[in-house]
Amino acid sequence: MPVLKKIIVSGYKNIVFQELEMSRGINCITGNNGEGKTNLLDAIYYLSMTKSAFSQSDKYNSINGCGEFAISGSYLFENGTENRYSAVMKKGEKTFRVNEKAYEKLSEHIGVLPIVMVSPYDTSIVNESAEERRRFMNMLLSQLDREYLHALQSYNRILLQRNSLLKAGNADRSLLAVFDSRLSAPAAYVYEKRKAFVERVLPEVRRYYSEVSDNDPLIDIVYRSDLAAGDMESLLFSTYGQDTAAGHTTKGIHRDELEFMTGGLPLRKCGSQGQQKSFTVALKFAQYAIMREVYGFPPLMLLDDLFDKLDLSRVSNLLRIVLGKGFGQIFITDCNKERMKSIVDSMTEEKAYFEVKSGVFTPINI
């Protein structure tokens, strides 16, 4: 189980420079809204996932958009090994290192430092486009299964080439058939893993939803994929005319959809804001449970403004469930230090408190 002992952040969002020693238990970050609590959690997330949890482009992650920042963290593993991981963005190029040795590919790092983040922005998984739901599945499954990540990357690369031919308008059937054949295996792998994931996560989501919601309608997750009707190669053969007319590939796993249901109705359209918040919290805690089961140890957990979504008693219930099975390192933010202290102090002696103002973090005793 990797434990973040120390983090150094330079030029990331509103954090000019910060070096912090962390507790191996619960780390509580308090401060007013807009001071930088979430930015520290995002820096920790970056060290695990090689990218921000919020910004798709790194140009938005540096102070004043200067395009340069650095994050490094020292992690202690159960076998006593201590590794230092670092991310440096300079002159438009990102370098990721372990113990000063650069990765050849960023994907080599995914899954090394397992992590789950619960954020107020998670409702986008419910109420925005299908791409957000595919991104959630990809983020989770890529951490659990290196072959899934490779299959997804291969699929996207071949799909891009196929779409280029279609867009150019000079793709005959025999030429497209070459790409169709190459897409078949990675598409099948991704489809089967996504299908198995939905079957596995649903009972956990229902369990956690019952902990955070007063009403308890039947929660369901429906996975819709073109591949449910047959293999990718046959599917693409049948849509040749449709694809050439559209100028892009109209069927495939890149069009997959997850439908979240409550009481038989789409949560996206019929669920209240409270129901959507409760569902996304349950979904992320279910992710945590699955990752803990697969890895054999708990991943790092980032809880950003959880009190914004749930009342005090429900937050306590969730944390007690997580802590009850032997917990890993947790980072939690809240603008109310006394509220956070009332929960955390009753749960563990392994804790640390930090207060932030204008991107400067100070260890405190409360």
FITITOR-303937 format. One record per residue (C-alpha): residue number from 1; residue in one letter; x, y, z. Coordinates in Angstrom, 3 decimals, padded with zeros to 6 digits, always signed. Example, Ala and Ser with C-alpha at 12.3 -4.5 7.8 and 13.67 -1.06 7.14 Angstrom:
% FITITOR-303937
+-----+----+----------+----------+----------+
:   i : aa :        x :        y :        z :
+-----+----+----------+----------+----------+
:   1 :  a : +012.300 : -004.500 : +007.800 :
:   2 :  s : +013.670 : -001.060 : +007.140 :
+-----+----+----------+----------+----------+
//
This chain:
% FITITOR-303937
+-----+----+----------+----------+----------+
:   i : aa :        x :        y :        z :
+-----+----+----------+----------+----------+
:   1 :  m : +000.000 : +000.000 : +000.000 :
:   2 :  p : +001.651 : +003.263 : -001.104 :
:   3 :  v : +001.584 : +006.050 : +001.483 :
:   4 :  l : +002.390 : +009.639 : +000.537 :
:   5 :  k : +004.983 : +010.798 : +003.087 :
:   6 :  k : +005.916 : +014.153 : +001.587 :
:   7 :  i : +004.748 : +016.282 : -001.302 :
:   8 :  i : +006.444 : +019.268 : -002.929 :
:   9 :  v : +004.372 : +021.486 : -005.218 :
:  10 :  s : +005.778 : +024.356 : -007.262 :
:  11 :  g : +003.782 : +026.632 : -009.547 :
:  12 :  y : +000.686 : +024.413 : -009.666 :
:  13 :  k : -002.490 : +026.481 : -009.955 :
:  14 :  n : -002.376 : +028.943 : -007.003 :
:  15 :  i : +000.349 : +027.073 : -005.073 :
:  16 :  v : +003.603 : +028.996 : -005.569 :
:  17 :  f : +005.714 : +026.600 : -003.497 :
:  18 :  q : +004.745 : +024.164 : -000.788 :
:  19 :  e : +006.441 : +021.268 : +000.976 :
:  20 :  l : +004.324 : +019.176 : +003.346 :
:  21 :  e : +004.828 : +016.078 : +005.495 :
:  22 :  m : +001.707 : +013.928 : +005.498 :
:  23 :  s : +000.112 : +011.581 : +008.025 :
:  24 :  r : -000.254 : +007.968 : +006.936 :
:  25 :  g : -003.842 : +008.145 : +008.235 :
:  26 :  i : -006.305 : +010.975 : +007.619 :
:  27 :  n : -005.060 : +014.346 : +006.382 :
:  28 :  c : -007.539 : +017.178 : +006.924 :
:  29 :  i : -007.235 : +020.379 : +004.901 :
:  30 :  t : -009.310 : +023.345 : +005.992 :
:  31 :  g : -009.715 : +026.874 : +004.671 :
:  32 :  n : -012.203 : +029.149 : +002.973 :
:  33 :  n : -013.459 : +028.474 : -000.523 :
:  34 :  g : -011.049 : +029.546 : -003.248 :
:  35 :  e : -007.931 : +029.391 : -001.067 :
:  36 :  g : -006.453 : +026.233 : -002.630 :
:  37 :  k : -007.769 : +023.158 : -000.801 :
:  38 :  t : -008.852 : +021.447 : -004.004 :
:  39 :  n : -005.620 : +022.396 : -005.771 :
:  40 :  l : -003.556 : +020.390 : -003.290 :
:  41 :  l : -005.795 : +017.356 : -003.751 :
:  42 :  d : -005.509 : +017.785 : -007.503 :
:  43 :  a : -001.704 : +017.841 : -007.246 :
:  44 :  i : -001.852 : +014.517 : -005.372 :
:  45 :  y : -004.204 : +013.149 : -008.036 :
:  46 :  y : -001.760 : +014.308 : -010.715 :
:  47 :  l : +001.017 : +012.208 : -009.181 :
:  48 :  s : -001.187 : +009.125 : -009.560 :
:  49 :  m : -002.874 : +009.722 : -012.909 :
:  50 :  t : -000.290 : +011.938 : -014.729 :
:  51 :  k : -002.981 : +014.569 : -015.280 :
:  52 :  s : -005.389 : +016.842 : -013.448 :
:  53 :  a : -008.760 : +015.571 : -012.272 :
:  54 :  f : -010.339 : +018.720 : -013.688 :
:  55 :  s : -008.312 : +020.311 : -016.499 :
:  56 :  q : -007.990 : +018.462 : -019.789 :
:  57 :  s : -005.091 : +020.715 : -020.799 :
:  58 :  d : -001.979 : +021.366 : -018.710 :
:  59 :  k : -001.917 : +024.992 : -019.814 :
:  60 :  y : -004.605 : +025.659 : -017.200 :
:  61 :  n : -002.633 : +024.040 : -014.370 :
:  62 :  s : +000.218 : +026.529 : -013.955 :
:  63 :  i : +000.233 : +029.839 : -012.105 :
:  64 :  n : -000.947 : +032.637 : -014.412 :
:  65 :  g : -000.892 : +030.219 : -017.337 :
:  66 :  c : +002.899 : +030.333 : -017.563 :
:  67 :  g : +002.951 : +026.688 : -018.664 :
:  68 :  e : +005.476 : +025.468 : -016.086 :
:  69 :  f : +004.995 : +023.588 : -012.816 :
:  70 :  a : +006.484 : +020.730 : -010.825 :
:  71 :  i : +005.008 : +018.203 : -008.391 :
:  72 :  s : +006.922 : +015.510 : -006.540 :
:  73 :  g : +005.961 : +013.016 : -003.872 :
:  74 :  s : +007.801 : +010.495 : -001.722 :
:  75 :  y : +005.796 : +007.284 : -001.262 :
:  76 :  l : +006.452 : +004.500 : +001.229 :
:  77 :  f : +005.407 : +000.965 : +000.250 :
:  78 :  e : +004.570 : -001.963 : +002.551 :
:  79 :  n : +007.833 : -003.754 : +001.766 :
:  80 :  g : +009.759 : -000.759 : +003.101 :
:  81 :  t : +010.673 : +000.622 : -000.313 :
:  82 :  e : +010.452 : +004.388 : -000.690 :
:  83 :  n : +010.089 : +005.848 : -004.178 :
:  84 :  r : +009.998 : +009.431 : -005.337 :
:  85 :  y : +007.659 : +010.271 : -008.214 :
:  86 :  s : +007.742 : +013.611 : -009.986 :
:  87 :  a : +005.867 : +015.428 : -012.726 :
:  88 :  v : +007.505 : +018.393 : -014.440 :
:  89 :  m : +005.902 : +020.561 : -017.101 :
:  90 :  k : +008.386 : +022.836 : -018.840 :
:  91 :  k : +008.305 : +024.514 : -022.237 :
:  92 :  g : +005.223 : +022.564 : -023.211 :
:  93 :  e : +006.732 : +019.158 : -022.438 :
:  94 :  k : +005.713 : +016.871 : -019.588 :
:  95 :  t : +008.213 : +014.537 : -017.948 :
:  96 :  f : +007.229 : +011.933 : -015.381 :
:  97 :  r : +009.936 : +010.234 : -013.313 :
:  98 :  v : +010.363 : +007.584 : -010.663 :
:  99 :  n : +013.541 : +008.019 : -008.610 :
: 100 :  e : +014.831 : +010.433 : -011.290 :
: 101 :  k : +014.360 : +007.874 : -014.079 :
: 102 :  a : +011.929 : +009.084 : -016.738 :
: 103 :  y : +009.108 : +006.864 : -017.930 :
: 104 :  e : +009.193 : +006.126 : -021.640 :
: 105 :  k : +005.396 : +006.360 : -021.696 :
: 106 :  l : +003.096 : +008.046 : -019.182 :
: 107 :  s : +000.814 : +005.000 : -019.347 :
: 108 :  e : +003.531 : +002.956 : -017.593 :
: 109 :  h : +002.723 : +004.849 : -014.394 :
: 110 :  i : -001.059 : +004.344 : -014.383 :
: 111 :  g : -002.015 : +001.951 : -011.577 :
: 112 :  v : +001.259 : +002.306 : -009.660 :
: 113 :  l : -000.326 : +004.700 : -007.142 :
: 114 :  p : -004.032 : +003.743 : -007.053 :
: 115 :  i : -006.333 : +006.632 : -006.219 :
: 116 :  v : -010.001 : +007.609 : -005.913 :
: 117 :  m : -011.244 : +011.187 : -005.845 :
: 118 :  v : -014.695 : +012.292 : -004.670 :
: 119 :  s : -015.468 : +015.836 : -005.792 :
: 120 :  p : -018.464 : +018.204 : -006.062 :
: 121 :  y : -017.838 : +018.113 : -009.816 :
: 122 :  d : -018.622 : +014.383 : -009.972 :
: 123 :  t : -022.239 : +015.065 : -010.895 :
: 124 :  s : -020.939 : +015.684 : -014.431 :
: 125 :  i : -020.729 : +011.879 : -014.669 :
: 126 :  v : -024.522 : +011.836 : -014.396 :
: 127 :  n : -025.726 : +014.976 : -016.132 :
: 128 :  e : -023.235 : +015.582 : -018.926 :
: 129 :  s : -022.513 : +013.627 : -022.107 :
: 130 :  a : -021.799 : +009.907 : -022.506 :
: 131 :  e : -018.136 : +010.824 : -022.932 :
: 132 :  e : -017.972 : +011.688 : -019.225 :
: 133 :  r : -019.284 : +008.255 : -018.273 :
: 134 :  r : -016.856 : +006.510 : -020.612 :
: 135 :  r : -014.058 : +008.599 : -019.116 :
: 136 :  f : -015.038 : +007.412 : -015.637 :
: 137 :  m : -014.953 : +003.759 : -016.710 :
: 138 :  n : -011.633 : +004.237 : -018.489 :
: 139 :  m : -010.040 : +005.985 : -015.512 :
: 140 :  l : -011.014 : +003.171 : -013.154 :
: 141 :  l : -010.358 : +000.182 : -015.412 :
: 142 :  s : -007.013 : +001.559 : -016.611 :
: 143 :  q : -005.787 : +001.585 : -013.010 :
: 144 :  l : -006.935 : -001.990 : -012.450 :
: 145 :  d : -005.906 : -003.582 : -015.740 :
: 146 :  r : -002.855 : -002.608 : -017.787 :
: 147 :  e : -004.159 : -004.628 : -020.752 :
: 148 :  y : -007.362 : -002.603 : -020.726 :
: 149 :  l : -005.351 : +000.596 : -021.044 :
: 150 :  h : -003.285 : -000.865 : -023.892 :
: 151 :  a : -006.409 : -002.112 : -025.702 :
: 152 :  l : -008.104 : +001.267 : -025.327 :
: 153 :  q : -005.056 : +003.124 : -026.634 :
: 154 :  s : -004.758 : +000.726 : -029.569 :
: 155 :  y : -008.442 : +001.089 : -030.407 :
: 156 :  n : -008.301 : +004.893 : -030.309 :
: 157 :  r : -005.185 : +004.984 : -032.474 :
: 158 :  i : -006.658 : +002.715 : -035.167 :
: 159 :  l : -010.012 : +004.507 : -034.988 :
: 160 :  l : -008.284 : +007.826 : -035.659 :
: 161 :  q : -006.644 : +006.361 : -038.767 :
: 162 :  r : -009.942 : +004.909 : -039.982 :
: 163 :  n : -011.731 : +008.206 : -039.460 :
: 164 :  s : -009.018 : +010.057 : -041.384 :
: 165 :  l : -009.690 : +007.831 : -044.393 :
: 166 :  l : -013.430 : +008.322 : -044.099 :
: 167 :  k : -013.088 : +012.078 : -043.775 :
: 168 :  a : -010.857 : +012.238 : -046.853 :
: 169 :  g : -013.596 : +010.512 : -048.823 :
: 170 :  n : -011.313 : +008.004 : -050.538 :
: 171 :  a : -011.806 : +004.905 : -048.387 :
: 172 :  d : -012.925 : +001.884 : -050.369 :
: 173 :  r : -014.340 : -001.147 : -048.608 :
: 174 :  s : -011.203 : -003.300 : -048.988 :
: 175 :  l : -008.992 : -000.627 : -047.429 :
: 176 :  l : -011.373 : -000.049 : -044.539 :
: 177 :  a : -011.577 : -003.800 : -043.973 :
: 178 :  v : -007.925 : -003.773 : -042.909 :
: 179 :  f : -008.698 : -001.289 : -040.141 :
: 180 :  d : -011.925 : -003.095 : -039.255 :
: 181 :  s : -009.976 : -006.293 : -038.613 :
: 182 :  r : -007.408 : -004.493 : -036.470 :
: 183 :  l : -010.127 : -002.833 : -034.382 :
: 184 :  s : -011.881 : -006.085 : -033.577 :
: 185 :  a : -009.640 : -007.504 : -030.821 :
: 186 :  p : -009.129 : -004.327 : -028.733 :
: 187 :  a : -012.821 : -003.464 : -029.073 :
: 188 :  a : -013.840 : -006.894 : -027.790 :
: 189 :  y : -011.464 : -006.650 : -024.816 :
: 190 :  v : -012.716 : -003.206 : -023.796 :
: 191 :  y : -016.347 : -004.251 : -024.229 :
: 192 :  e : -016.020 : -007.362 : -022.061 :
: 193 :  k : -014.179 : -005.479 : -019.301 :
: 194 :  r : -016.747 : -002.683 : -019.252 :
: 195 :  k : -019.593 : -005.191 : -019.162 :
: 196 :  a : -018.000 : -007.074 : -016.261 :
: 197 :  f : -017.333 : -003.794 : -014.447 :
: 198 :  v : -021.002 : -002.780 : -014.518 :
: 199 :  e : -022.061 : -006.166 : -013.157 :
: 200 :  r : -019.498 : -005.865 : -010.384 :
: 201 :  v : -020.042 : -002.252 : -009.379 :
: 202 :  l : -023.857 : -002.244 : -009.229 :
: 203 :  p : -024.257 : -004.094 : -005.877 :
: 204 :  e : -021.648 : -001.809 : -004.287 :
: 205 :  v : -023.375 : +001.319 : -005.600 :
: 206 :  r : -026.688 : +000.128 : -004.179 :
: 207 :  r : -025.060 : -000.560 : -000.815 :
: 208 :  y : -023.451 : +002.858 : -000.532 :
: 209 :  y : -026.493 : +004.664 : -001.914 :
: 210 :  s : -028.556 : +003.254 : +000.943 :
: 211 :  e : -026.078 : +004.874 : +003.351 :
: 212 :  v : -026.282 : +008.363 : +001.842 :
: 213 :  s : -029.892 : +008.679 : +000.715 :
: 214 :  d : -033.119 : +008.934 : +002.703 :
: 215 :  n : -035.207 : +007.551 : -000.125 :
: 216 :  d : -034.171 : +004.155 : -001.378 :
: 217 :  p : -035.592 : +003.575 : -004.874 :
: 218 :  l : -034.157 : +000.812 : -006.993 :
: 219 :  i : -030.826 : +001.982 : -008.386 :
: 220 :  d : -029.728 : +000.457 : -011.664 :
: 221 :  i : -026.866 : +000.884 : -014.128 :
: 222 :  v : -027.461 : -000.129 : -017.741 :
: 223 :  y : -024.533 : -000.591 : -020.120 :
: 224 :  r : -025.407 : +000.013 : -023.755 :
: 225 :  s : -022.916 : -000.913 : -026.464 :
: 226 :  d : -023.092 : -001.562 : -030.189 :
: 227 :  l : -020.994 : -004.667 : -029.561 :
: 228 :  a : -023.871 : -006.308 : -027.708 :
: 229 :  a : -025.239 : -007.148 : -031.177 :
: 230 :  g : -022.035 : -008.720 : -032.513 :
: 231 :  d : -018.308 : -008.353 : -033.065 :
: 232 :  m : -016.727 : -005.086 : -034.170 :
: 233 :  e : -015.563 : -006.289 : -037.579 :
: 234 :  s : -019.030 : -007.468 : -038.622 :
: 235 :  l : -020.575 : -004.311 : -037.211 :
: 236 :  l : -018.296 : -002.065 : -039.269 :
: 237 :  f : -018.898 : -004.112 : -042.407 :
: 238 :  s : -022.630 : -003.519 : -042.039 :
: 239 :  t : -022.233 : +000.246 : -041.521 :
: 240 :  y : -019.919 : +000.903 : -044.490 :
: 241 :  g : -022.441 : +003.078 : -046.316 :
: 242 :  q : -023.412 : +004.941 : -043.164 :
: 243 :  d : -019.780 : +005.622 : -042.247 :
: 244 :  t : -018.744 : +006.824 : -045.703 :
: 245 :  a : -021.727 : +009.175 : -045.815 :
: 246 :  a : -021.003 : +010.539 : -042.333 :
: 247 :  g : -017.238 : +010.773 : -042.825 :
: 248 :  h : -016.515 : +009.015 : -039.535 :
: 249 :  t : -017.052 : +005.718 : -037.705 :
: 250 :  t : -020.632 : +005.715 : -036.456 :
: 251 :  k : -020.591 : +002.485 : -034.418 :
: 252 :  g : -018.229 : +001.014 : -031.853 :
: 253 :  i : -017.132 : +001.148 : -028.231 :
: 254 :  h : -016.333 : +004.853 : -028.606 :
: 255 :  r : -020.115 : +005.292 : -028.637 :
: 256 :  d : -020.788 : +003.221 : -025.495 :
: 257 :  e : -023.195 : +004.614 : -022.931 :
: 258 :  l : -023.945 : +004.057 : -019.262 :
: 259 :  e : -027.474 : +004.824 : -018.139 :
: 260 :  f : -027.989 : +005.488 : -014.441 :
: 261 :  m : -031.536 : +004.720 : -013.337 :
: 262 :  t : -033.534 : +005.431 : -010.199 :
: 263 :  g : -036.932 : +003.843 : -009.730 :
: 264 :  g : -036.871 : +002.804 : -013.388 :
: 265 :  l : -036.360 : +006.380 : -014.617 :
: 266 :  p : -033.199 : +008.046 : -015.991 :
: 267 :  l : -031.367 : +009.743 : -013.130 :
: 268 :  r : -030.008 : +012.336 : -015.550 :
: 269 :  k : -033.474 : +013.580 : -016.518 :
: 270 :  c : -035.671 : +012.665 : -013.572 :
: 271 :  g : -033.378 : +012.670 : -010.547 :
: 272 :  s : -033.173 : +015.638 : -008.194 :
: 273 :  q : -029.848 : +017.355 : -007.511 :
: 274 :  g : -029.779 : +015.600 : -004.151 :
: 275 :  q : -030.302 : +012.200 : -005.753 :
: 276 :  q : -027.600 : +012.888 : -008.333 :
: 277 :  k : -025.135 : +013.933 : -005.629 :
: 278 :  s : -025.930 : +010.886 : -003.517 :
: 279 :  f : -025.533 : +008.601 : -006.518 :
: 280 :  t : -022.130 : +009.979 : -007.532 :
: 281 :  v : -020.845 : +009.659 : -003.962 :
: 282 :  a : -022.076 : +006.053 : -003.896 :
: 283 :  l : -020.447 : +005.410 : -007.282 :
: 284 :  k : -017.057 : +006.702 : -006.121 :
: 285 :  f : -017.165 : +004.768 : -002.847 :
: 286 :  a : -018.082 : +001.673 : -004.862 :
: 287 :  q : -015.008 : +002.360 : -006.995 :
: 288 :  y : -012.935 : +002.489 : -003.809 :
: 289 :  a : -014.337 : -000.856 : -002.636 :
: 290 :  i : -013.592 : -002.567 : -005.956 :
: 291 :  m : -010.060 : -001.190 : -006.153 :
: 292 :  r : -009.352 : -002.290 : -002.588 :
: 293 :  e : -010.569 : -005.794 : -003.442 :
: 294 :  v : -008.516 : -006.077 : -006.644 :
: 295 :  y : -005.294 : -004.589 : -005.295 :
: 296 :  g : -005.493 : -006.250 : -001.907 :
: 297 :  f : -004.959 : -002.885 : -000.212 :
: 298 :  p : -006.907 : +000.395 : -000.119 :
: 299 :  p : -006.087 : +003.088 : -002.672 :
: 300 :  l : -005.419 : +006.683 : -001.687 :
: 301 :  m : -008.694 : +008.502 : -001.214 :
: 302 :  l : -009.306 : +012.195 : -001.857 :
: 303 :  l : -012.547 : +013.581 : -000.409 :
: 304 :  d : -013.093 : +017.128 : -001.630 :
: 305 :  d : -015.859 : +019.077 : +000.119 :
: 306 :  l : -017.809 : +015.940 : +000.948 :
: 307 :  f : -019.888 : +017.996 : +003.404 :
: 308 :  d : -021.113 : +020.001 : +000.423 :
: 309 :  k : -022.960 : +016.876 : -000.686 :
: 310 :  l : -023.952 : +015.146 : +002.559 :
: 311 :  d : -024.905 : +015.945 : +006.119 :
: 312 :  l : -022.656 : +015.181 : +009.077 :
: 313 :  s : -024.221 : +011.845 : +010.005 :
: 314 :  r : -023.988 : +010.472 : +006.462 :
: 315 :  v : -020.353 : +011.473 : +006.095 :
: 316 :  s : -019.669 : +009.716 : +009.399 :
: 317 :  n : -021.448 : +006.575 : +008.181 :
: 318 :  l : -019.449 : +006.469 : +004.952 :
: 319 :  l : -016.111 : +007.007 : +006.657 :
: 320 :  r : -016.871 : +004.343 : +009.251 :
: 321 :  i : -017.598 : +001.842 : +006.472 :
: 322 :  v : -014.316 : +002.700 : +004.763 :
: 323 :  l : -012.305 : +002.638 : +007.976 :
: 324 :  g : -013.961 : -000.538 : +009.191 :
: 325 :  k : -012.073 : -002.774 : +006.767 :
: 326 :  g : -008.648 : -001.335 : +007.446 :
: 327 :  f : -008.191 : +001.987 : +005.765 :
: 328 :  g : -005.473 : +003.563 : +003.732 :
: 329 :  q : -004.418 : +007.156 : +003.468 :
: 330 :  i : -007.242 : +009.686 : +003.185 :
: 331 :  f : -007.179 : +013.386 : +002.311 :
: 332 :  i : -010.319 : +015.344 : +003.155 :
: 333 :  t : -011.158 : +019.030 : +002.739 :
: 334 :  d : -013.731 : +021.202 : +004.481 :
: 335 :  c : -014.149 : +024.914 : +005.144 :
: 336 :  n : -015.302 : +024.164 : +008.719 :
: 337 :  k : -012.400 : +022.836 : +010.796 :
: 338 :  e : -014.492 : +022.094 : +013.884 :
: 339 :  r : -016.960 : +020.022 : +011.890 :
: 340 :  m : -014.148 : +018.004 : +010.358 :
: 341 :  k : -012.431 : +017.559 : +013.724 :
: 342 :  s : -015.641 : +016.256 : +015.327 :
: 343 :  i : -015.676 : +013.340 : +012.881 :
: 344 :  v : -011.996 : +012.577 : +012.386 :
: 345 :  d : -010.884 : +012.694 : +016.036 :
: 346 :  s : -013.402 : +010.000 : +016.961 :
: 347 :  m : -012.097 : +007.655 : +014.275 :
: 348 :  t : -008.320 : +007.591 : +014.403 :
: 349 :  e : -005.212 : +008.814 : +016.185 :
: 350 :  e : -003.313 : +008.873 : +012.890 :
: 351 :  k : -004.266 : +012.259 : +011.540 :
: 352 :  a : -002.905 : +015.658 : +010.592 :
: 353 :  y : -004.551 : +019.040 : +010.113 :
: 354 :  f : -003.558 : +021.759 : +007.655 :
: 355 :  e : -004.972 : +025.211 : +007.038 :
: 356 :  v : -004.655 : +026.994 : +003.695 :
: 357 :  k : -004.812 : +030.646 : +002.779 :
: 358 :  s : -003.950 : +031.971 : -000.692 :
: 359 :  g : -002.251 : +028.720 : -001.651 :
: 360 :  v : -000.075 : +028.538 : +001.476 :
: 361 :  f : -000.604 : +025.475 : +003.699 :
: 362 :  t : +000.241 : +025.459 : +007.402 :
: 363 :  p : +000.141 : +022.451 : +009.786 :
: 364 :  i : -002.144 : +023.262 : +012.722 :
: 365 :  n : -003.296 : +021.742 : +016.018 :
: 366 :  i : -007.008 : +021.947 : +016.717 :
+-----+----+----------+----------+----------+
//
